Amino acid sequence: MGRRPGWDAPPPLIIDESDDALDSLPRALGDGCAGTNHKNSKRIFNAITNRCLLKHRRASGDGAHVMSAEDLTAVGPIEVQHNLAVVATLGIDNVGGNGHHCPKGLSMYDGALQEATLNVHPDLYHRHEDGYPTLDITDGTVRIDSIVDAPFGYTVDVDTAVFTPLAEWRP
């Protein structure tokens, strides 16, 4: 990749949506990119493979490589925990996310599920002033001790009978 005239230290570029095959990251690194982005929706095992490749390259002195993560559409109480469990496994400590900012926390779920999630993940969720659990984001960070301690980041049983059947659901 060519350098822009007068720009001695451009920021590292990573691939994101173009990381669509097992050989995408090696090809991108060969083209001068610095890494990739992980999303659970883009194949978890591919992310593990990519993380191993980047660690190997870094260990062999082949520059500083980047692996970022994001959870753009993740909403609790299951998907956020699964995503953060994978991110913790990958050793990524900076995750961009906005899916959990769109709804009003877990307010769309019945009270029993809200309470169970709040009880099992008191480090990740707190009670919003309006009464529903929402992510406890402090200075841009969330605590994930309860996720790391839980299998796949999740320990609450979800009673699907409380949800409206798809055939009956109307937006």
Secondary structure, DSSP 8 states (H G I E B T S, - for coil): ----TT-SS----EESTT--STTHHHHHHHTT--EEEE-GGG-HHHHHHHHHHHHHHHHTT----EEEEE-TT--TTTHHHHHHHHHHHHT---EE--GGGSS-TTTTS-HHHHHHHHHH-TTTEEE-TTSSEEE--BTTB---HHHHTSGGG------GGGS--TTT---
